[in-house]
Amino acid sequence: MALNIDIQLYKQKIVALNCCVLIPTYNNAQTIEKVITYVLIYTPNIIVINDGSTDVTQELLKKFATIEVISYSPNKGKGFALRTGIKHAQLKGFRYAISIDSDGQHFADDIPRFIYKIELAPDSLLVGARNLHQENMPKGNTFGNKFSNFWFRFQTGINLPDTQSGYRLYPIQKMKGSRYFTSKYEFEIEVMVKAAWKGINVEPVPVKVFYAEAGKRISHFRPFKDFTRISILNTYLVILALLWYKPIHLIKNFNRKNIKAFMHKHFLDTNEPIIKKSLAVAFGVFMGIIPIWGYQFVAALLLAHFMKMNKAIVGLAANISIPPMIPFLLYGSLKTGQLVLGEDLHDNIFNKTLTIETMKQHLFEYVVGSIFFAVIMAILLGIGSYILLNFIWKKLIKEA
């Protein structure tokens, strides 16, 4: 997107939108002056967070009388610096905050792109999308970004081309109330995922990027440590997404209109064979009944992903283990276990006083029975869904 830049116009717009620019910095004395000078062309509202710099950064910042500087020591990480800047900007009443790195890789003349976009999509979180195939781009960045993009899409359902860009516009007033626990580079992933979970629109904005030659590049990113931190964070967010965000999101969207849309999209879609949909139902039912309480939904979705099955149908079918169905599933599993093991069918745990000893006596029956019962129910509901979908499709073809 090409913009005909009227700098004064965009400078007025930034002020009118109540937007500031956050510049976290740590030992970037070679570039910090240039970055601030260029940003000042577009806005006077600059907050620099000096994250425990040990070079001459603090002295250089004294040259700029109009900017605000927050300094502390020792160095606590980029994430902590951003959290500090965002909280300070929120208290000052700013609506938006643009974050730009102090190492000179971002161009201040891309700020109008963020302003143009935020006027079209107010209160969105905008993420700068870099060209990851340009000259001097570190090879590790491309892999790391693809890795991060994949997990962000899994956690939120949003597809972004560049989830690791530090050039962003945050709708900081909309973000109030969110809690964060990371303080290093991984914070930029955490804040983005939690914003999406909060219902904040997340969109990309194309931006330029400059990478110096390998020997001249200044970077505080520690590949092993920071990649490990990001991996741990993604593990936590995936578990949280499967156990909390996705179920809550499903419940919130559970109405007649959305149910109809879901059925048409996943069950009546002619691009996927009926047999595959029926197998997804059968697999979901099986996973929902086997005795891995608390992990059925998570395991079902992960296995469905690796087996390239329809995750929406598998997830829906796995919810056969919802609370109202649990007594029936327990009873069916116990009775099936007794039948398989040749036990007395009249020896019913539900007619006894529930003690630890009673549970121990019937635990093996339940475990064995639940697996057989899961297979039986999977076959029955899989076949049933196949017959029903065939009938519905034939009816739809006749009506067409």
Summary of the structure (lengths in Angstrom):
residues: 400
radius of gyration: 27.5
end to end distance: 42.8
largest distance: 87.8
contacts: 1231
relative contact order: 0.08
helix: 57%
strand: 9%
